[in-house]
Amino acid sequence: MSEIAAPTGLLDRAIRRITSVWREMASGVGREDDDSIEGQMRACLAGRGGEVSARNRAAKLAETYLRLDTEGRHQFLRTLASFDADQDAVETALAELQAANDATQRAHAQMRLRRALEPRRIRLLTQFTTIPDGIKFLVDLRATVLDMMANDPELVALDADLRGLLANWFDVGFLELRRIDWSSPATLLEKLVGYEAVHEIRSWRDLKNRLDSDRRCYAFFHPRMPDEPLIFVEVALVEGIVGNVQRLLDEKAPLQDPHTADTAIFYSISNCHRGLSGISFGNFLIKRVVGLLSDEFRNLKTFATLSPVPGFRRWLDARMAEGLPGFFSEDEAAAIRAAAPGEHPTPEAALAAILAERGWYRNANLVRAVEAPMLRLCARYLLQESRGKRALDPVAHFHLTNGARLERINILGDRSEKGARESATVMVNYLYDPAKIEEYHEAYVGEGRRHASSAVRRLLRS
């Protein structure tokens, strides 16, 4: 089995290609211009010459940025952030508004004030859209801003401006939904490997299995980034709701005839660009894919996810350290203590010791001892733990916001080291019922109410 190389080389080639294009454009900028970063930005704002000159200056500025090291890019972004509204223009427009003495004058003065209040950096950012791959440049630029602004509050306003522009440019109405399959271009398949964030794609054989006839993969694309998936979802067409991801990813499993499948399992949703954080496509993606699959396969009756619980282990470790008085039955406490390695004063300490054992999920005795309390604890975490009105777990919040209900909690759902480390092997099925999506969405977003199956509700009461 041949391993897949990381797509770094592919990305490097793309950067070299576009940098070469920008350098050629930049050669058309007059040598009399100030070559400092601030000087280049001021030249872009001054707008001397025509559209060709403006594009060349924007290309030169972008090419300059790519040549900088990390500290240089930080200073570039601080300089860009400093191009706020022109205070003189704001004061002049404000004085005109205060002096206006009829409705027409006030309307014109308000328009001029709005224009004056717009930060000049927005004009600079917008100019990058005129150059080849300029939209992708801005998406990557925002990723760097996000990384740096935690330690530099001066970049917060720049991020807000970038996010506002990108949210408009990446409105779902502009996006194209496309299926990715084994016949898709190799460069696109390489990107799929690199962007997969939930379940690592380990080999070409693994990738081919995920794109086989009983699987589907769909992605959103932007017309200005036609070869870059923005977000993609992987789907398995199966019989019945599946609670174990290793079963879905088993390369040796026989093919399922998709026309006999009754269930579509969404088992991986990956956002591809950090620079688009906070700009949500996932809810639209799931609903669109449900519609496409319903049209293609009339036999499909159930649409569900198999989702990780990424915050569960961290939350669980904190609860075990604090203690869970009255949570364990006498039989459960005795079973956990008997199964745990060593002597422990409390069932919480014994449970912590079991989960600390490497590969505990491969020991049937340990699994039997922890299964019932773990399922109850996860139900509490998903249905009762909150940050304001929203679910504490980010994946739960995503699916509940989209109108799903919590259908089933599965221990040993992900028996990988990552699954044990983040979710204590637990995975969750969220059910998307097309007839209930809007009702569940409104209940959660409006009231914070989380819908769950009767089986999950019983876990809370037991």
C-alpha positions in Angstrom: 0.0 0.0 0.0 1.6 3.3 -1.0 1.4 6.1 1.4 0.1 9.5 0.3 2.7 12.3 0.4 1.7 15.5 2.2 0.4 18.2 -0.2 3.1 20.6 0.9 5.0 20.3 -2.4 1.8 20.9 -4.3 1.1 24.1 -2.3 4.7 25.3 -2.7 4.4 24.9 -6.5 1.1 26.9 -6.5 2.7 29.7 -4.4 5.8 29.8 -6.7 3.5 30.0 -9.8 1.4 32.8 -8.5 4.4 34.7 -7.1 6.0 34.6 -10.5 2.8 36.1 -12.0 2.6 38.8 -9.4 6.3 39.6 -9.9 5.8 40.0 -13.6 2.9 42.4 -13.0 4.9 44.3 -10.4 7.6 45.0 -13.0 5.1 47.4 -14.6 5.1 49.7 -11.5 7.2 52.8 -11.9 10.6 52.9 -10.2 9.9 56.3 -8.8 7.4 54.8 -6.3 8.3 54.4 -2.6 9.2 50.7 -2.1 8.5 50.7 1.6 5.4 48.8 2.7 3.7 51.9 3.9 4.7 53.7 0.7 3.3 50.9 -1.5 0.0 51.0 0.5 -0.2 54.8 0.0 0.5 54.4 -3.7 -2.4 51.9 -3.9 -4.7 54.3 -2.2 -3.6 57.2 -4.4 -4.7 55.4 -7.5 -2.4 57.1 -10.0 -2.8 55.8 -13.5 -5.5 53.5 -14.7 -6.8 50.0 -13.8 -3.7 48.3 -15.1 -1.5 50.4 -12.9 -3.7 49.7 -9.9 -3.6 45.9 -10.4 0.2 46.0 -10.8 0.6 47.9 -7.5 -1.7 45.5 -5.7 0.3 42.5 -7.2 3.6 44.1 -6.1 2.2 44.6 -2.5 1.0 41.0 -2.4 4.4 39.7 -3.7 6.2 41.8 -1.1 4.1 40.2 1.6 4.9 36.7 0.5 8.6 37.4 0.6 8.5 38.4 4.2 9.3 36.2 7.2 7.0 35.8 10.2 8.0 39.0 11.9 8.0 40.9 8.6 4.4 39.8 8.0 3.4 40.8 11.5 4.7 44.3 10.8 3.0 44.3 7.3 -0.3 43.6 9.0 0.2 46.2 11.7 0.9 48.8 9.0 -2.2 47.7 7.1 -4.3 47.9 10.3 -3.1 51.5 10.8 -4.9 52.7 7.6 -8.1 53.6 9.5 -10.6 56.2 8.6 -9.3 59.6 7.5 -10.0 61.8 10.6 -9.9 65.1 8.6 -12.5 63.7 6.1 -14.7 62.4 9.0 -14.6 65.8 10.8 -15.4 67.7 7.5 -18.4 65.3 6.8 -19.7 65.6 10.3 -19.6 69.4 10.1 -21.5 69.3 6.9 -24.1 67.1 8.5 -24.5 69.4 11.4 -24.8 72.4 9.1 -27.4 70.7 6.8 -30.8 72.5 7.0 -33.1 70.4 4.8 -33.7 66.7 4.1 -31.7 66.6 0.8 -28.6 68.2 2.4 -28.8 65.8 5.3 -29.1 62.8 3.1 -26.0 63.8 1.0 -24.1 64.7 4.2 -24.9 61.3 5.8 -23.7 59.5 2.6 -20.4 61.4 2.7 -20.0 60.7 6.5 -20.6 57.0 5.9 -18.0 57.0 3.2 -15.5 58.9 5.3 -16.0 56.5 8.3 -15.0 53.5 6.2 -11.4 52.5 7.1 -9.0 53.1 4.2 -7.6 49.5 4.7 -10.9 48.2 3.3 -10.1 49.9 0.0 -6.6 48.3 0.1 -8.0 44.9 0.9 -10.5 45.2 -2.0 -7.8 46.0 -4.5 -6.3 42.5 -4.0 -9.4 41.0 -5.5 -8.4 42.4 -8.9 -5.2 40.3 -9.2 -4.9 36.6 -10.0 -5.6 34.4 -7.0 -6.3 37.6 -5.0 -9.3 36.1 -3.1 -7.2 33.2 -2.0 -4.5 35.6 -0.9 -7.0 37.4 1.3 -8.3 34.1 2.8 -4.7 33.1 3.7 -4.0 36.6 4.9 -6.9 36.4 7.4 -5.5 33.0 8.6 -2.3 34.8 9.6 -4.3 37.6 11.2 -6.2 35.1 13.3 -2.9 33.5 14.4 -1.3 36.8 15.4 -4.2 38.9 16.9 -4.4 36.8 20.1 -1.2 38.6 21.1 -1.8 41.8 19.3 -5.1 43.6 19.9 -4.3 46.2 17.2 -5.1 43.5 14.6 -8.7 42.9 15.9 -10.3 45.7 13.8 -8.4 44.4 10.7 -9.8 41.0 11.3 -13.3 42.4 11.6 -13.0 44.1 8.3 -11.6 41.0 6.6 -14.3 38.8 8.0 -17.0 41.2 6.8 -15.6 41.3 3.3 -15.1 37.6 3.1 -18.6 36.9 4.5 -20.1 39.0 1.6 -17.8 37.5 -1.1 -18.4 33.9 0.2 -22.2 34.1 0.5 -23.6 30.7 -0.1 -25.5 32.1 -3.1 -22.2 32.4 -4.9 -20.9 28.9 -4.1 -21.0 25.8 -6.3 -21.7 22.4 -4.9 -19.7 19.7 -6.6 -19.1 16.0 -6.1 -15.6 14.8 -5.8 -14.9 11.2 -7.0 -11.9 9.0 -8.0 -11.9 10.6 -11.5 -11.5 14.1 -10.1 -8.1 15.8 -10.9 -5.2 14.5 -8.9 -4.4 18.0 -7.5 -7.9 18.1 -6.1 -7.6 14.7 -4.5 -4.2 15.7 -3.0 -6.0 18.7 -1.4 -8.7 16.5 0.0 -6.0 14.5 1.8 -4.4 17.6 3.2 -7.6 19.2 4.3 -9.2 16.1 5.9 -9.4 17.2 9.6 -11.6 14.5 11.2 -10.3 11.1 10.1 -6.8 11.1 8.6 -6.6 9.7 5.0 -3.6 7.3 5.3 -3.1 6.0 1.8 -4.4 6.1 -1.8 -6.3 2.9 -1.1 -7.9 4.6 1.9 -8.9 7.6 -0.3 -10.2 5.3 -3.1 -12.4 3.5 -0.5 -13.9 6.8 0.6 -14.8 7.7 -3.0 -16.1 4.3 -4.0 -19.6 3.6 -5.4 -21.2 3.3 -2.0 -19.6 6.5 -0.8 -20.1 10.2 -1.7 -18.0 13.3 -1.2 -19.3 16.8 -1.9 -17.6 20.1 -1.5 -18.5 23.8 -1.9 -16.3 25.8 -4.3 -16.1 29.6 -5.0 -15.9 30.8 -8.6 -12.7 32.8 -7.8 -11.1 29.7 -6.1 -12.3 27.0 -8.5 -9.7 24.4 -7.6 -9.9 24.9 -3.8 -12.6 23.2 -1.8 -14.0 25.4 1.0 -15.7 22.7 3.0 -16.4 19.0 2.2 -18.5 16.2 3.6 -17.9 12.5 3.3 -20.9 10.2 3.2 -21.4 6.4 3.5 -24.5 4.7 2.1 -25.3 1.8 4.4 -28.1 -0.2 6.0 -29.1 1.2 9.4 -27.4 3.8 11.6 -23.7 2.9 12.1 -22.0 3.8 15.4 -18.4 2.8 14.7 -16.2 4.8 12.3 -13.6 2.0 11.9 -16.4 -0.1 10.3 -17.1 2.7 7.8 -13.4 3.1 7.0 -12.7 -0.6 6.6 -11.0 -1.0 3.2 -11.7 -4.7 3.2 -15.4 -4.4 3.8 -17.6 -5.5 0.8 -19.2 -2.8 -1.3 -22.7 -1.9 -0.4 -25.2 -1.6 -3.3 -26.2 2.1 -2.9 -29.6 1.3 -4.3 -30.3 -1.1 -1.4 -29.0 1.3 1.3 -31.6 2.9 3.5 -29.3 5.3 5.5 -26.8 8.0 4.6 -24.1 8.5 7.3 -22.3 11.9 7.2 -19.0 10.8 8.9 -16.6 13.6 8.2 -17.1 17.3 7.6 -13.9 19.4 7.1 -13.5 23.1 6.8 -10.5 23.7 4.5 -9.4 27.3 5.2 -8.7 28.8 8.6 -9.1 32.2 7.0 -12.8 31.5 6.5 -13.4 30.7 10.2 -16.6 32.1 11.5 -18.2 32.1 8.0 -20.5 29.1 8.1 -21.1 26.9 5.1 -21.8 23.6 6.9 -25.5 24.0 7.5 -26.1 24.8 3.9 -23.8 21.9 2.8 -25.6 19.3 4.8 -29.1 20.4 3.7 -28.0 20.6 0.0 -26.4 17.1 0.2 -29.5 15.6 1.8 -31.5 17.0 -1.1 -29.1 15.6 -3.7 -29.0 12.2 -2.1 -32.8 12.1 -1.8 -33.1 12.8 -5.5 -30.5 10.2 -6.5 -31.6 7.4 -4.1 -35.3 7.2 -3.4 -34.5 4.2 -1.1 -32.7 6.4 1.5 -35.0 7.0 4.5 -32.5 8.1 7.2 -29.9 10.9 7.2 -27.6 10.8 10.2 -24.0 11.8 11.2 -21.3 9.8 13.0 -19.7 12.6 14.8 -16.8 13.0 17.3 -17.2 14.6 20.7 -14.0 16.6 20.8 -14.4 18.2 24.2 -15.7 15.2 26.1 -12.4 13.8 27.5 -11.2 17.2 28.7 -14.6 17.8 30.4 -14.6 14.2 31.8 -11.1 14.5 33.3 -12.2 17.7 35.1 -15.3 16.1 36.5 -13.4 13.0 37.8 -10.9 15.3 39.5 -13.7 17.2 41.2 -15.6 14.1 42.1 -19.1 12.8 41.1 -20.9 12.2 44.4 -23.9 10.0 44.0 -23.4 9.4 40.3 -22.2 5.7 40.4 -24.5 2.9 41.6 -22.9 0.5 44.2 -22.5 -2.2 41.5 -20.9 0.3 39.0 -18.5 1.6 41.7 -17.5 -2.0 42.7 -17.0 -3.0 39.0 -14.9 0.0 38.1 -12.7 -0.4 41.2 -12.2 -4.1 40.5 -11.3 -3.6 36.9 -9.0 -0.6 37.4 -5.2 -1.2 37.7 -4.1 -0.6 41.3 -6.0 0.5 44.4 -8.1 3.6 44.2 -10.1 5.4 47.0 -13.0 6.4 44.8 -14.8 5.2 41.6 -13.8 8.5 40.0 -10.1 7.8 40.6 -10.6 4.2 39.3 -12.3 5.4 36.2 -9.5 8.0 35.6 -6.9 5.2 35.9 -8.8 3.0 33.4 -8.9 5.8 30.8 -5.3 6.5 31.4 -4.4 2.9 30.4 -3.0 2.8 26.8 -5.4 0.8 24.7 -8.0 0.3 27.4 -10.7 0.1 24.8 -9.3 -3.2 23.5 -9.9 -4.8 26.9 -13.4 -6.2 27.1 -13.4 -6.3 30.9 -12.5 -2.6 31.1 -15.1 -1.6 28.5 -17.9 -3.5 30.4 -16.9 -1.8 33.6 -17.0 1.8 32.2 -19.7 1.6 29.5 -22.9 2.5 31.4 -21.5 5.4 33.4 -19.6 6.7 30.4 -22.8 6.8 28.3 -24.6 8.7 31.1 -21.7 11.1 31.5 -21.6 11.9 27.8 -25.4 12.4 27.7 -25.0 14.9 30.6 -22.1 16.6 28.8 -24.0 17.0 25.5 -27.5 17.9 26.8 -26.8 19.8 30.0 -23.4 21.5 29.8 -23.6 24.9 28.3 -21.9 28.1 27.4 -24.7 30.5 27.7 -27.6 29.0 25.7 -25.3 26.9 23.4 -24.1 23.4 23.9 -20.5 23.3 25.4 -19.4 20.8 22.8 -18.6 22.6 19.5 -19.7 19.7 17.2 -23.0 19.3 19.2 -23.6 23.1 18.8 -22.9 22.9 15.1 -25.4 20.0 14.5 -28.1 21.3 16.9 -27.9 24.7 15.3 -28.5 23.0 11.9 -31.7 21.4 13.2 -30.4 17.9 14.1 -31.4 15.8 17.1 -29.1 13.8 19.3 -30.0 10.2 18.3 -27.5 7.8 19.8 -24.3 7.8 21.9 -21.8 5.0 21.0 -18.9 3.9 23.2 -16.0 2.5 21.1 -17.3 4.6 18.2 -13.7 5.7 17.4 -11.0 3.2 18.6 -8.1 5.3 17.3 -5.6 7.0 19.6 -7.1 10.4 18.7 -10.6 9.1 19.4 -9.5 7.9 22.8 -7.6 11.1 23.6 -10.3 13.5 22.6 -13.6 11.7 23.0 -12.8 8.7 25.2 -13.7 6.6 22.1 -17.3 8.0 22.1 -19.0 9.0 18.9 -22.5 10.4 18.4 -25.2 9.9 15.8 -27.1 13.1 15.1 -30.3 12.6 13.1 -31.4 15.0 10.4 -35.2 14.5 9.9 -36.1 16.8 6.9 -39.6 17.3 8.3 -38.2 18.5 11.7 -35.1 20.4 10.8 -36.6 23.9 10.9 -38.5 23.1 14.1 -35.4 21.8 15.9 -33.3 24.7 14.6 -35.7 27.3 15.9 -36.0 25.5 19.3 -32.2 25.4 19.8 -31.3 28.8 18.4 -34.2 30.6 20.1 -34.6 28.8 23.4 -31.4 26.7 23.7 -33.6 23.6 23.8 -31.8 20.4 22.6 -33.8 17.6 21.0 -32.7 14.1 21.7 -34.2 10.6 21.2 -36.0 8.9 24.0 -33.0 6.4 24.4 -30.6 9.3 25.1 -33.1 11.0 27.4 -33.3 7.8 29.4 -29.6 8.0 30.0 -30.1 11.2 31.9 -32.8 9.8 34.0 -31.1 6.4 34.8 
